[in-house]
Amino acid sequence: MTRLDLIDRLAARFPDFTLKDIESVIRTIFSSLEDSILLDRRVEIRGFGSFSVSQRKSRTARNPKSGDVVSLSDRKVPVFRAGKELRERVNVSK
């Protein structure tokens, strides 16, 4: 599902709101989520999951195409961990 798909679904579910209002709400939610993650804060949405930042240590790796050794520096990566309810619902739907 893309952001536009989400906006369309919400517009169909809540016809009293304009597309601009729905788009503004979605943009605000994602912007707040992004701001918190950039500040290394954990964001938890109960029943859905949590977003956090993980630190990866520097290491050496190999370029699969050329076989050359490449040095990778320390870096931070965003991580999503699904909540218990979401994991259970996904497993039930199989």
PDB file with one MODEL, atoms N, CA, C and O in Angstrom:
MODEL        1
ATOM      1  N   MET A   1       0.843  -1.168   0.000  1.00  0.00           N
ATOM      2  CA  MET A   1       0.000   0.000   0.000  1.00  0.00           C
ATOM      3  C   MET A   1       0.894   1.238   0.000  1.00  0.00           C
ATOM      4  O   MET A   1       1.822   1.342   0.802  1.00  0.00           O
ATOM      5  N   THR A   2       0.614   2.153  -0.884  1.00  0.00           N
ATOM      6  CA  THR A   2       1.365   3.404  -0.938  1.00  0.00           C
ATOM      7  C   THR A   2       0.656   4.464  -0.112  1.00  0.00           C
ATOM      8  O   THR A   2      -0.465   4.260   0.353  1.00  0.00           O
ATOM      9  N   ARG A   3       1.314   5.583   0.062  1.00  0.00           N
ATOM     10  CA  ARG A   3       0.710   6.685   0.803  1.00  0.00           C
ATOM     11  C   ARG A   3      -0.569   7.165   0.113  1.00  0.00           C
ATOM     12  O   ARG A   3      -1.549   7.498   0.779  1.00  0.00           O
ATOM     13  N   LEU A   4      -0.557   7.200  -1.222  1.00  0.00           N
ATOM     14  CA  LEU A   4      -1.753   7.614  -1.953  1.00  0.00           C
ATOM     15  C   LEU A   4      -2.893   6.613  -1.778  1.00  0.00           C
ATOM     16  O   LEU A   4      -4.055   7.008  -1.688  1.00  0.00           O
ATOM     17  N   ASP A   5      -2.567   5.321  -1.730  1.00  0.00           N
ATOM     18  CA  ASP A   5      -3.587   4.305  -1.464  1.00  0.00           C
ATOM     19  C   ASP A   5      -4.209   4.517  -0.087  1.00  0.00           C
ATOM     20  O   ASP A   5      -5.423   4.392   0.079  1.00  0.00           O
ATOM     21  N   LEU A   6      -3.380   4.836   0.889  1.00  0.00           N
ATOM     22  CA  LEU A   6      -3.862   5.094   2.239  1.00  0.00           C
ATOM     23  C   LEU A   6      -4.795   6.304   2.253  1.00  0.00           C
ATOM     24  O   LEU A   6      -5.850   6.274   2.886  1.00  0.00           O
ATOM     25  N   ILE A   7      -4.407   7.349   1.565  1.00  0.00           N
ATOM     26  CA  ILE A   7      -5.240   8.552   1.494  1.00  0.00           C
ATOM     27  C   ILE A   7      -6.570   8.228   0.833  1.00  0.00           C
ATOM     28  O   ILE A   7      -7.616   8.669   1.309  1.00  0.00           O
ATOM     29  N   ASP A   8      -6.552   7.469  -0.253  1.00  0.00           N
ATOM     30  CA  ASP A   8      -7.790   7.090  -0.942  1.00  0.00           C
ATOM     31  C   ASP A   8      -8.696   6.251  -0.048  1.00  0.00           C
ATOM     32  O   ASP A   8      -9.910   6.453  -0.033  1.00  0.00           O
ATOM     33  N   ARG A   9      -8.118   5.315   0.695  1.00  0.00           N
ATOM     34  CA  ARG A   9      -8.921   4.484   1.592  1.00  0.00           C
ATOM     35  C   ARG A   9      -9.567   5.301   2.695  1.00  0.00           C
ATOM     36  O   ARG A   9     -10.734   5.104   3.031  1.00  0.00           O
ATOM     37  N   LEU A  10      -8.787   6.227   3.259  1.00  0.00           N
ATOM     38  CA  LEU A  10      -9.342   7.074   4.308  1.00  0.00           C
ATOM     39  C   LEU A  10     -10.420   8.002   3.758  1.00  0.00           C
ATOM     40  O   LEU A  10     -11.411   8.274   4.436  1.00  0.00           O
ATOM     41  N   ALA A  11     -10.232   8.487   2.537  1.00  0.00           N
ATOM     42  CA  ALA A  11     -11.234   9.355   1.917  1.00  0.00           C
ATOM     43  C   ALA A  11     -12.541   8.594   1.682  1.00  0.00           C
ATOM     44  O   ALA A  11     -13.626   9.155   1.833  1.00  0.00           O
ATOM     45  N   ALA A  12     -12.432   7.326   1.314  1.00  0.00           N
ATOM     46  CA  ALA A  12     -13.628   6.514   1.106  1.00  0.00           C
ATOM     47  C   ALA A  12     -14.312   6.199   2.431  1.00  0.00           C
ATOM     48  O   ALA A  12     -15.539   6.126   2.501  1.00  0.00           O
ATOM     49  N   ARG A  13     -13.523   6.014   3.469  1.00  0.00           N
ATOM     50  CA  ARG A  13     -14.086   5.669   4.780  1.00  0.00           C
ATOM     51  C   ARG A  13     -14.669   6.876   5.501  1.00  0.00           C
ATOM     52  O   ARG A  13     -15.633   6.748   6.256  1.00  0.00           O
ATOM     53  N   PHE A  14     -14.083   8.056   5.269  1.00  0.00           N
ATOM     54  CA  PHE A  14     -14.529   9.284   5.922  1.00  0.00           C
ATOM     55  C   PHE A  14     -14.850  10.340   4.864  1.00  0.00           C
ATOM     56  O   PHE A  14     -14.043  11.240   4.632  1.00  0.00           O
ATOM     57  N   PRO A  15     -15.997  10.244   4.231  1.00  0.00           N
ATOM     58  CA  PRO A  15     -16.328  11.152   3.125  1.00  0.00           C
ATOM     59  C   PRO A  15     -16.531  12.615   3.542  1.00  0.00           C
ATOM     60  O   PRO A  15     -16.554  13.503   2.690  1.00  0.00           O
ATOM     61  N   ASP A  16     -16.677  12.868   4.853  1.00  0.00           N
ATOM     62  CA  ASP A  16     -16.871  14.245   5.322  1.00  0.00           C
ATOM     63  C   ASP A  16     -15.585  15.072   5.248  1.00  0.00           C
ATOM     64  O   ASP A  16     -15.632  16.302   5.244  1.00  0.00           O
ATOM     65  N   PHE A  17     -14.441  14.390   5.190  1.00  0.00           N
ATOM     66  CA  PHE A  17     -13.159  15.081   5.127  1.00  0.00           C
ATOM     67  C   PHE A  17     -12.728  15.259   3.680  1.00  0.00           C
ATOM     68  O   PHE A  17     -13.004  14.409   2.833  1.00  0.00           O
ATOM     69  N   THR A  18     -12.050  16.369   3.398  1.00  0.00           N
ATOM     70  CA  THR A  18     -11.541  16.596   2.045  1.00  0.00           C
ATOM     71  C   THR A  18     -10.225  15.842   1.873  1.00  0.00           C
ATOM     72  O   THR A  18      -9.579  15.465   2.850  1.00  0.00           O
ATOM     73  N   LEU A  19      -9.841  15.632   0.624  1.00  0.00           N
ATOM     74  CA  LEU A  19      -8.565  14.967   0.345  1.00  0.00           C
ATOM     75  C   LEU A  19      -7.395  15.756   0.913  1.00  0.00           C
ATOM     76  O   LEU A  19      -6.423  15.171   1.391  1.00  0.00           O
ATOM     77  N   LYS A  20      -7.482  17.081   0.865  1.00  0.00           N
ATOM     78  CA  LYS A  20      -6.406  17.917   1.405  1.00  0.00           C
ATOM     79  C   LYS A  20      -6.266  17.722   2.911  1.00  0.00           C
ATOM     80  O   LYS A  20      -5.153  17.666   3.434  1.00  0.00           O
ATOM     81  N   ASP A  21      -7.403  17.619   3.607  1.00  0.00           N
ATOM     82  CA  ASP A  21      -7.351  17.404   5.054  1.00  0.00           C
ATOM     83  C   ASP A  21      -6.719  16.057   5.388  1.00  0.00           C
ATOM     84  O   ASP A  21      -5.866  15.958   6.271  1.00  0.00           O
ATOM     85  N   ILE A  22      -7.149  15.028   4.671  1.00  0.00           N
ATOM     86  CA  ILE A  22      -6.607  13.687   4.919  1.00  0.00           C
ATOM     87  C   ILE A  22      -5.125  13.649   4.592  1.00  0.00           C
ATOM     88  O   ILE A  22      -4.339  13.078   5.349  1.00  0.00           O
ATOM     89  N   GLU A  23      -4.734  14.245   3.481  1.00  0.00           N
ATOM     90  CA  GLU A  23      -3.322  14.267   3.101  1.00  0.00           C
ATOM     91  C   GLU A  23      -2.495  15.018   4.140  1.00  0.00           C
ATOM     92  O   GLU A  23      -1.370  14.624   4.447  1.00  0.00           O
ATOM     93  N   SER A  24      -3.054  16.098   4.677  1.00  0.00           N
ATOM     94  CA  SER A  24      -2.357  16.871   5.697  1.00  0.00           C
ATOM     95  C   SER A  24      -2.159  16.049   6.969  1.00  0.00           C
ATOM     96  O   SER A  24      -1.093  16.099   7.583  1.00  0.00           O
ATOM     97  N   VAL A  25      -3.175  15.300   7.362  1.00  0.00           N
ATOM     98  CA  VAL A  25      -3.069  14.454   8.555  1.00  0.00           C
ATOM     99  C   VAL A  25      -2.008  13.376   8.347  1.00  0.00           C
ATOM    100  O   VAL A  25      -1.170  13.155   9.221  1.00  0.00           O
ATOM    101  N   ILE A  26      -2.039  12.709   7.205  1.00  0.00           N
ATOM    102  CA  ILE A  26      -1.063  11.657   6.915  1.00  0.00           C
ATOM    103  C   ILE A  26       0.348  12.237   6.894  1.00  0.00           C
ATOM    104  O   ILE A  26       1.272  11.649   7.455  1.00  0.00           O
ATOM    105  N   ARG A  27       0.513  13.385   6.248  1.00  0.00           N
ATOM    106  CA  ARG A  27       1.828  14.030   6.184  1.00  0.00           C
ATOM    107  C   ARG A  27       2.316  14.382   7.595  1.00  0.00           C
ATOM    108  O   ARG A  27       3.494  14.200   7.904  1.00  0.00           O
ATOM    109  N   THR A  28       1.424  14.880   8.443  1.00  0.00           N
ATOM    110  CA  THR A  28       1.792  15.251   9.806  1.00  0.00           C
ATOM    111  C   THR A  28       2.204  14.034  10.624  1.00  0.00           C
ATOM    112  O   THR A  28       3.183  14.085  11.369  1.00  0.00           O
ATOM    113  N   ILE A  29       1.457  12.939  10.487  1.00  0.00           N
ATOM    114  CA  ILE A  29       1.793  11.712  11.218  1.00  0.00           C
ATOM    115  C   ILE A  29       3.164  11.202  10.805  1.00  0.00           C
ATOM    116  O   ILE A  29       4.004  10.918  11.658  1.00  0.00           O
ATOM    117  N   PHE A  30       3.396  11.084   9.498  1.00  0.00           N
ATOM    118  CA  PHE A  30       4.687  10.576   9.032  1.00  0.00           C
ATOM    119  C   PHE A  30       5.829  11.522   9.375  1.00  0.00           C
ATOM    120  O   PHE A  30       6.934  11.073   9.680  1.00  0.00           O
ATOM    121  N   SER A  31       5.579  12.814   9.328  1.00  0.00           N
ATOM    122  CA  SER A  31       6.610  13.789   9.670  1.00  0.00           C
ATOM    123  C   SER A  31       6.977  13.684  11.153  1.00  0.00           C
ATOM    124  O   SER A  31       8.155  13.737  11.507  1.00  0.00           O
ATOM    125  N   SER A  32       5.983  13.537  12.005  1.00  0.00           N
ATOM    126  CA  SER A  32       6.245  13.382  13.442  1.00  0.00           C
ATOM    127  C   SER A  32       7.001  12.100  13.727  1.00  0.00           C
ATOM    128  O   SER A  32       7.917  12.083  14.549  1.00  0.00           O
ATOM    129  N   LEU A  33       6.624  11.031  13.054  1.00  0.00           N
ATOM    130  CA  LEU A  33       7.311   9.748  13.190  1.00  0.00           C
ATOM    131  C   LEU A  33       8.774   9.891  12.774  1.00  0.00           C
ATOM    132  O   LEU A  33       9.677   9.436  13.476  1.00  0.00           O
ATOM    133  N   GLU A  34       8.993  10.520  11.636  1.00  0.00           N
ATOM    134  CA  GLU A  34      10.350  10.720  11.132  1.00  0.00           C
ATOM    135  C   GLU A  34      11.176  11.592  12.073  1.00  0.00           C
ATOM    136  O   GLU A  34      12.336  11.282  12.345  1.00  0.00           O
ATOM    137  N   ASP A  35      10.585  12.683  12.572  1.00  0.00           N
ATOM    138  CA  ASP A  35      11.306  13.572  13.493  1.00  0.00           C
ATOM    139  C   ASP A  35      11.749  12.830  14.746  1.00  0.00           C
ATOM    140  O   ASP A  35      12.878  13.003  15.205  1.00  0.00           O
ATOM    141  N   SER A  36      10.866  12.005  15.302  1.00  0.00           N
ATOM    142  CA  SER A  36      11.215  11.251  16.510  1.00  0.00           C
ATOM    143  C   SER A  36      12.330  10.258  16.239  1.00  0.00           C
ATOM    144  O   SER A  36      13.243  10.111  17.052  1.00  0.00           O
ATOM    145  N   ILE A  37      12.266   9.577  15.105  1.00  0.00           N
ATOM    146  CA  ILE A  37      13.307   8.608  14.769  1.00  0.00           C
ATOM    147  C   ILE A  37      14.644   9.304  14.554  1.00  0.00           C
ATOM    148  O   ILE A  37      15.684   8.786  14.962  1.00  0.00           O
ATOM    149  N   LEU A  38      14.627  10.475  13.919  1.00  0.00           N
ATOM    150  CA  LEU A  38      15.868  11.219  13.704  1.00  0.00           C
ATOM    151  C   LEU A  38      16.503  11.669  15.014  1.00  0.00           C
ATOM    152  O   LEU A  38      17.715  11.875  15.079  1.00  0.00           O
ATOM    153  N   LEU A  39      15.685  11.824  16.065  1.00  0.00           N
ATOM    154  CA  LEU A  39      16.194  12.204  17.383  1.00  0.00           C
ATOM    155  C   LEU A  39      16.519  10.974  18.236  1.00  0.00           C
ATOM    156  O   LEU A  39      16.701  11.090  19.447  1.00  0.00           O
ATOM    157  N   ASP A  40      16.592   9.796  17.607  1.00  0.00           N
ATOM    158  CA  ASP A  40      16.891   8.523  18.275  1.00  0.00           C
ATOM    159  C   ASP A  40      15.851   8.161  19.333  1.00  0.00           C
ATOM    160  O   ASP A  40      16.171   7.487  20.313  1.00  0.00           O
ATOM    161  N   ARG A  41      14.628   8.598  19.144  1.00  0.00           N
ATOM    162  CA  ARG A  41      13.552   8.237  20.057  1.00  0.00           C
ATOM    163  C   ARG A  41      12.818   7.018  19.517  1.00  0.00           C
ATOM    164  O   ARG A  41      12.698   6.835  18.306  1.00  0.00           O
ATOM    165  N   ARG A  42      12.339   6.206  20.414  1.00  0.00           N
ATOM    166  CA  ARG A  42      11.559   5.026  20.046  1.00  0.00           C
ATOM    167  C   ARG A  42      10.102   5.451  19.898  1.00  0.00           C
ATOM    168  O   ARG A  42       9.582   6.189  20.735  1.00  0.00           O
ATOM    169  N   VAL A  43       9.450   4.996  18.851  1.00  0.00           N
ATOM    170  CA  VAL A  43       8.039   5.302  18.614  1.00  0.00           C
ATOM    171  C   VAL A  43       7.266   3.993  18.665  1.00  0.00           C
ATOM    172  O   VAL A  43       7.569   3.052  17.931  1.00  0.00           O
ATOM    173  N   GLU A  44       6.268   3.941  19.537  1.00  0.00           N
ATOM    174  CA  GLU A  44       5.471   2.725  19.679  1.00  0.00           C
ATOM    175  C   GLU A  44       4.015   3.018  19.348  1.00  0.00           C
ATOM    176  O   GLU A  44       3.417   3.955  19.878  1.00  0.00           O
ATOM    177  N   ILE A  45       3.459   2.207  18.470  1.00  0.00           N
ATOM    178  CA  ILE A  45       2.045   2.284  18.137  1.00  0.00           C
ATOM    179  C   ILE A  45       1.435   0.978  18.639  1.00  0.00           C
ATOM    180  O   ILE A  45       1.641  -0.080  18.044  1.00  0.00           O
ATOM    181  N   ARG A  46       0.691   1.056  19.724  1.00  0.00           N
ATOM    182  CA  ARG A  46       0.149  -0.141  20.384  1.00  0.00           C
ATOM    183  C   ARG A  46      -0.665  -0.980  19.403  1.00  0.00           C
ATOM    184  O   ARG A  46      -1.500  -0.459  18.663  1.00  0.00           O
ATOM    185  N   GLY A  47      -0.410  -2.270  19.409  1.00  0.00           N
ATOM    186  CA  GLY A  47      -1.124  -3.195  18.546  1.00  0.00           C
ATOM    187  C   GLY A  47      -0.545  -3.293  17.146  1.00  0.00           C
ATOM    188  O   GLY A  47      -0.894  -4.203  16.393  1.00  0.00           O
ATOM    189  N   PHE A  48       0.335  -2.366  16.788  1.00  0.00           N
ATOM    190  CA  PHE A  48       0.923  -2.369  15.445  1.00  0.00           C
ATOM    191  C   PHE A  48       2.400  -2.714  15.495  1.00  0.00           C
ATOM    192  O   PHE A  48       2.833  -3.693  14.886  1.00  0.00           O
ATOM    193  N   GLY A  49       3.182  -1.908  16.224  1.00  0.00           N
ATOM    194  CA  GLY A  49       4.607  -2.172  16.320  1.00  0.00           C
ATOM    195  C   GLY A  49       5.367  -0.959  16.811  1.00  0.00           C
ATOM    196  O   GLY A  49       4.775   0.041  17.218  1.00  0.00           O
ATOM    197  N   SER A  50       6.689  -1.058  16.768  1.00  0.00           N
ATOM    198  CA  SER A  50       7.526   0.044  17.231  1.00  0.00           C
ATOM    199  C   SER A  50       8.634   0.319  16.218  1.00  0.00           C
ATOM    200  O   SER A  50       9.112  -0.574  15.519  1.00  0.00           O
ATOM    201  N   PHE A  51       9.016   1.575  16.170  1.00  0.00           N
ATOM    202  CA  PHE A  51      10.101   2.041  15.317  1.00  0.00           C
ATOM    203  C   PHE A  51      11.211   2.530  16.228  1.00  0.00           C
ATOM    204  O   PHE A  51      10.954   3.222  17.214  1.00  0.00           O
ATOM    205  N   SER A  52      12.439   2.174  15.902  1.00  0.00           N
ATOM    206  CA  SER A  52      13.576   2.631  16.686  1.00  0.00           C
ATOM    207  C   SER A  52      14.792   2.733  15.782  1.00  0.00           C
ATOM    208  O   SER A  52      14.729   2.439  14.588  1.00  0.00           O
ATOM    209  N   VAL A  53      15.905   3.158  16.378  1.00  0.00           N
ATOM    210  CA  VAL A  53      17.162   3.289  15.640  1.00  0.00           C
ATOM    211  C   VAL A  53      18.157   2.314  16.234  1.00  0.00           C
ATOM    212  O   VAL A  53      18.308   2.231  17.453  1.00  0.00           O
ATOM    213  N   SER A  54      18.830   1.582  15.373  1.00  0.00           N
ATOM    214  CA  SER A  54      19.831   0.620  15.804  1.00  0.00           C
ATOM    215  C   SER A  54      21.208   1.067  15.302  1.00  0.00           C
ATOM    216  O   SER A  54      21.345   1.596  14.198  1.00  0.00           O
ATOM    217  N   GLN A  55      22.218   0.842  16.140  1.00  0.00           N
ATOM    218  CA  GLN A  55      23.591   1.211  15.785  1.00  0.00           C
ATOM    219  C   GLN A  55      24.303  -0.008  15.213  1.00  0.00           C
ATOM    220  O   GLN A  55      24.308  -1.069  15.837  1.00  0.00           O
ATOM    221  N   ARG A  56      24.892   0.126  14.059  1.00  0.00           N
ATOM    222  CA  ARG A  56      25.684  -0.961  13.470  1.00  0.00           C
ATOM    223  C   ARG A  56      27.159  -0.589  13.558  1.00  0.00           C
ATOM    224  O   ARG A  56      27.547   0.530  13.221  1.00  0.00           O
ATOM    225  N   LYS A  57      27.967  -1.524  14.009  1.00  0.00           N
ATOM    226  CA  LYS A  57      29.409  -1.280  14.163  1.00  0.00           C
ATOM    227  C   LYS A  57      30.106  -1.350  12.806  1.00  0.00           C
ATOM    228  O   LYS A  57      29.597  -1.939  11.853  1.00  0.00           O
ATOM    229  N   SER A  58      31.276  -0.736  12.749  1.00  0.00           N
ATOM    230  CA  SER A  58      32.056  -0.782  11.510  1.00  0.00           C
ATOM    231  C   SER A  58      32.546  -2.208  11.275  1.00  0.00           C
ATOM    232  O   SER A  58      32.768  -2.967  12.219  1.00  0.00           O
ATOM    233  N   ARG A  59      32.708  -2.555  10.005  1.00  0.00           N
ATOM    234  CA  ARG A  59      33.157  -3.897   9.662  1.00  0.00           C
ATOM    235  C   ARG A  59      33.701  -3.892   8.241  1.00  0.00           C
ATOM    236  O   ARG A  59      33.543  -2.921   7.500  1.00  0.00           O
ATOM    237  N   THR A  60      34.336  -4.983   7.880  1.00  0.00           N
ATOM    238  CA  THR A  60      34.780  -5.132   6.498  1.00  0.00           C
ATOM    239  C   THR A  60      33.805  -6.078   5.801  1.00  0.00           C
ATOM    240  O   THR A  60      33.318  -7.042   6.391  1.00  0.00           O
ATOM    241  N   ALA A  61      33.537  -5.779   4.543  1.00  0.00           N
ATOM    242  CA  ALA A  61      32.618  -6.590   3.751  1.00  0.00           C
ATOM    243  C   ALA A  61      33.248  -6.833   2.393  1.00  0.00           C
ATOM    244  O   ALA A  61      34.330  -6.329   2.093  1.00  0.00           O
ATOM    245  N   ARG A  62      32.568  -7.599   1.593  1.00  0.00           N
ATOM    246  CA  ARG A  62      33.077  -7.922   0.268  1.00  0.00           C
ATOM    247  C   ARG A  62      32.052  -7.505  -0.773  1.00  0.00           C
ATOM    248  O   ARG A  62      30.865  -7.808  -0.644  1.00  0.00           O
ATOM    249  N   ASN A  63      32.514  -6.807  -1.808  1.00  0.00           N
ATOM    250  CA  ASN A  63      31.652  -6.441  -2.911  1.00  0.00           C
ATOM    251  C   ASN A  63      31.345  -7.719  -3.706  1.00  0.00           C
ATOM    252  O   ASN A  63      32.261  -8.344  -4.241  1.00  0.00           O
ATOM    253  N   PRO A  64      30.061  -8.112  -3.787  1.00  0.00           N
ATOM    254  CA  PRO A  64      29.748  -9.386  -4.447  1.00  0.00           C
ATOM    255  C   PRO A  64      30.051  -9.393  -5.944  1.00  0.00           C
ATOM    256  O   PRO A  64      30.302 -10.450  -6.524  1.00  0.00           O
ATOM    257  N   LYS A  65      30.029  -8.235  -6.560  1.00  0.00           N
ATOM    258  CA  LYS A  65      30.277  -8.170  -8.006  1.00  0.00           C
ATOM    259  C   LYS A  65      31.753  -8.315  -8.335  1.00  0.00           C
ATOM    260  O   LYS A  65      32.131  -9.092  -9.213  1.00  0.00           O
ATOM    261  N   SER A  66      32.594  -7.551  -7.615  1.00  0.00           N
ATOM    262  CA  SER A  66      34.020  -7.546  -7.942  1.00  0.00           C
ATOM    263  C   SER A  66      34.858  -8.401  -6.996  1.00  0.00           C
ATOM    264  O   SER A  66      35.972  -8.794  -7.342  1.00  0.00           O
ATOM    265  N   GLY A  67      34.329  -8.695  -5.798  1.00  0.00           N
ATOM    266  CA  GLY A  67      35.093  -9.459  -4.820  1.00  0.00           C
ATOM    267  C   GLY A  67      36.034  -8.606  -4.002  1.00  0.00           C
ATOM    268  O   GLY A  67      36.745  -9.128  -3.143  1.00  0.00           O
ATOM    269  N   ASP A  68      36.059  -7.296  -4.245  1.00  0.00           N
ATOM    270  CA  ASP A  68      36.938  -6.395  -3.497  1.00  0.00           C
ATOM    271  C   ASP A  68      36.477  -6.283  -2.046  1.00  0.00           C
ATOM    272  O   ASP A  68      35.284  -6.364  -1.750  1.00  0.00           O
ATOM    273  N   VAL A  69      37.442  -6.096  -1.148  1.00  0.00           N
ATOM    274  CA  VAL A  69      37.138  -5.866   0.261  1.00  0.00           C
ATOM    275  C   VAL A  69      36.776  -4.397   0.436  1.00  0.00           C
ATOM    276  O   VAL A  69      37.471  -3.508  -0.057  1.00  0.00           O
ATOM    277  N   VAL A  70      35.683  -4.159   1.141  1.00  0.00           N
ATOM    278  CA  VAL A  70      35.182  -2.808   1.357  1.00  0.00           C
ATOM    279  C   VAL A  70      35.051  -2.584   2.854  1.00  0.00           C
ATOM    280  O   VAL A  70      34.596  -3.465   3.585  1.00  0.00           O
ATOM    281  N   SER A  71      35.452  -1.398   3.309  1.00  0.00           N
ATOM    282  CA  SER A  71      35.328  -1.056   4.717  1.00  0.00           C
ATOM    283  C   SER A  71      34.029  -0.275   4.924  1.00  0.00           C
ATOM    284  O   SER A  71      33.789   0.734   4.262  1.00  0.00           O
ATOM    285  N   LEU A  72      33.200  -0.752   5.844  1.00  0.00           N
ATOM    286  CA  LEU A  72      31.944  -0.076   6.166  1.00  0.00           C
ATOM    287  C   LEU A  72      32.090   0.588   7.525  1.00  0.00           C
ATOM    288  O   LEU A  72      32.520  -0.049   8.486  1.00  0.00           O
ATOM    289  N   SER A  73      31.736   1.861   7.609  1.00  0.00           N
ATOM    290  CA  SER A  73      31.878   2.593   8.861  1.00  0.00           C
ATOM    291  C   SER A  73      30.648   2.396   9.750  1.00  0.00           C
ATOM    292  O   SER A  73      29.647   1.814   9.332  1.00  0.00           O
ATOM    293  N   ASP A  74      30.748   2.898  10.994  1.00  0.00           N
ATOM    294  CA  ASP A  74      29.601   2.866  11.901  1.00  0.00           C
ATOM    295  C   ASP A  74      28.430   3.581  11.246  1.00  0.00           C
ATOM    296  O   ASP A  74      28.607   4.561  10.521  1.00  0.00           O
ATOM    297  N   ARG A  75      27.226   3.072  11.514  1.00  0.00           N
ATOM    298  CA  ARG A  75      26.054   3.750  10.974  1.00  0.00           C
ATOM    299  C   ARG A  75      24.835   3.391  11.803  1.00  0.00           C
ATOM    300  O   ARG A  75      24.814   2.391  12.520  1.00  0.00           O
ATOM    301  N   LYS A  76      23.825   4.231  11.686  1.00  0.00           N
ATOM    302  CA  LYS A  76      22.546   4.000  12.353  1.00  0.00           C
ATOM    303  C   LYS A  76      21.530   3.606  11.288  1.00  0.00           C
ATOM    304  O   LYS A  76      21.538   4.136  10.177  1.00  0.00           O
ATOM    305  N   VAL A  77      20.655   2.668  11.645  1.00  0.00           N
ATOM    306  CA  VAL A  77      19.623   2.219  10.713  1.00  0.00           C
ATOM    307  C   VAL A  77      18.279   2.202  11.428  1.00  0.00           C
ATOM    308  O   VAL A  77      18.203   1.836  12.601  1.00  0.00           O
ATOM    309  N   PRO A  78      17.207   2.601  10.721  1.00  0.00           N
ATOM    310  CA  PRO A  78      15.878   2.509  11.325  1.00  0.00           C
ATOM    311  C   PRO A  78      15.422   1.052  11.364  1.00  0.00           C
ATOM    312  O   PRO A  78      15.688   0.276  10.446  1.00  0.00           O
ATOM    313  N   VAL A  79      14.731   0.702  12.449  1.00  0.00           N
ATOM    314  CA  VAL A  79      14.274  -0.670  12.648  1.00  0.00           C
ATOM    315  C   VAL A  79      12.789  -0.649  13.007  1.00  0.00           C
ATOM    316  O   VAL A  79      12.346   0.169  13.813  1.00  0.00           O
ATOM    317  N   PHE A  80      12.022  -1.565  12.396  1.00  0.00           N
ATOM    318  CA  PHE A  80      10.622  -1.732  12.756  1.00  0.00           C
ATOM    319  C   PHE A  80      10.452  -3.116  13.357  1.00  0.00           C
ATOM    320  O   PHE A  80      10.933  -4.107  12.808  1.00  0.00           O
ATOM    321  N   ARG A  81       9.771  -3.173  14.474  1.00  0.00           N
ATOM    322  CA  ARG A  81       9.476  -4.457  15.109  1.00  0.00           C
ATOM    323  C   ARG A  81       7.963  -4.547  15.253  1.00  0.00           C
ATOM    324  O   ARG A  81       7.341  -3.717  15.916  1.00  0.00           O
ATOM    325  N   ALA A  82       7.386  -5.548  14.635  1.00  0.00           N
ATOM    326  CA  ALA A  82       5.935  -5.728  14.678  1.00  0.00           C
ATOM    327  C   ALA A  82       5.486  -6.064  16.091  1.00  0.00           C
ATOM    328  O   ALA A  82       6.166  -6.788  16.818  1.00  0.00           O
ATOM    329  N   GLY A  83       4.321  -5.523  16.471  1.00  0.00           N
ATOM    330  CA  GLY A  83       3.758  -5.812  17.783  1.00  0.00           C
ATOM    331  C   GLY A  83       3.120  -7.187  17.828  1.00  0.00           C
ATOM    332  O   GLY A  83       2.895  -7.821  16.797  1.00  0.00           O
ATOM    333  N   LYS A  84       2.835  -7.633  19.028  1.00  0.00           N
ATOM    334  CA  LYS A  84       2.278  -8.963  19.230  1.00  0.00           C
ATOM    335  C   LYS A  84       0.951  -9.138  18.494  1.00  0.00           C
ATOM    336  O   LYS A  84       0.735 -10.156  17.838  1.00  0.00           O
ATOM    337  N   GLU A  85       0.058  -8.145  18.602  1.00  0.00           N
ATOM    338  CA  GLU A  85      -1.245  -8.242  17.929  1.00  0.00           C
ATOM    339  C   GLU A  85      -1.092  -8.381  16.421  1.00  0.00           C
ATOM    340  O   GLU A  85      -1.762  -9.209  15.802  1.00  0.00           O
ATOM    341  N   LEU A  86      -0.225  -7.587  15.831  1.00  0.00           N
ATOM    342  CA  LEU A  86      -0.015  -7.650  14.380  1.00  0.00           C
ATOM    343  C   LEU A  86       0.566  -8.998  13.971  1.00  0.00           C
ATOM    344  O   LEU A  86       0.123  -9.592  12.988  1.00  0.00           O
ATOM    345  N   ARG A  87       1.553  -9.483  14.717  1.00  0.00           N
ATOM    346  CA  ARG A  87       2.133 -10.797  14.406  1.00  0.00           C
ATOM    347  C   ARG A  87       1.087 -11.896  14.481  1.00  0.00           C
ATOM    348  O   ARG A  87       1.043 -12.777  13.622  1.00  0.00           O
ATOM    349  N   GLU A  88       0.237 -11.846  15.515  1.00  0.00           N
ATOM    350  CA  GLU A  88      -0.809 -12.861  15.655  1.00  0.00           C
ATOM    351  C   GLU A  88      -1.823 -12.788  14.519  1.00  0.00           C
ATOM    352  O   GLU A  88      -2.252 -13.820  14.003  1.00  0.00           O
ATOM    353  N   ARG A  89      -2.205 -11.581  14.130  1.00  0.00           N
ATOM    354  CA  ARG A  89      -3.190 -11.428  13.049  1.00  0.00           C
ATOM    355  C   ARG A  89      -2.628 -11.897  11.712  1.00  0.00           C
ATOM    356  O   ARG A  89      -3.359 -12.456  10.894  1.00  0.00           O
ATOM    357  N   VAL A  90      -1.339 -11.673  11.486  1.00  0.00           N
ATOM    358  CA  VAL A  90      -0.711 -12.122  10.245  1.00  0.00           C
ATOM    359  C   VAL A  90      -0.666 -13.648  10.207  1.00  0.00           C
ATOM    360  O   VAL A  90      -0.926 -14.255   9.169  1.00  0.00           O
ATOM    361  N   ASN A  91      -0.341 -14.256  11.324  1.00  0.00           N
ATOM    362  CA  ASN A  91      -0.247 -15.713  11.377  1.00  0.00           C
ATOM    363  C   ASN A  91      -1.608 -16.386  11.277  1.00  0.00           C
ATOM    364  O   ASN A  91      -1.699 -17.490  10.741  1.00  0.00           O
ATOM    365  N   VAL A  92      -2.666 -15.759  11.773  1.00  0.00           N
ATOM    366  CA  VAL A  92      -4.008 -16.326  11.698  1.00  0.00           C
ATOM    367  C   VAL A  92      -4.533 -16.293  10.274  1.00  0.00           C
ATOM    368  O   VAL A  92      -5.265 -17.193   9.862  1.00  0.00           O
ATOM    369  N   SER A  93      -4.166 -15.257   9.510  1.00  0.00           N
ATOM    370  CA  SER A  93      -4.710 -15.085   8.159  1.00  0.00           C
ATOM    371  C   SER A  93      -4.145 -16.080   7.150  1.00  0.00           C
ATOM    372  O   SER A  93      -4.613 -16.123   6.012  1.00  0.00           O
ATOM    373  N   LYS A  94      -3.146 -16.886   7.537  1.00  0.00           N
ATOM    374  CA  LYS A  94      -2.543 -17.842   6.591  1.00  0.00           C
ATOM    375  C   LYS A  94      -3.388 -19.044   6.382  1.00  0.00           C
ATOM    376  O   LYS A  94      -3.017 -19.934   5.618  1.00  0.00           O
TER     377      LYS A  94
ENDMDL
END
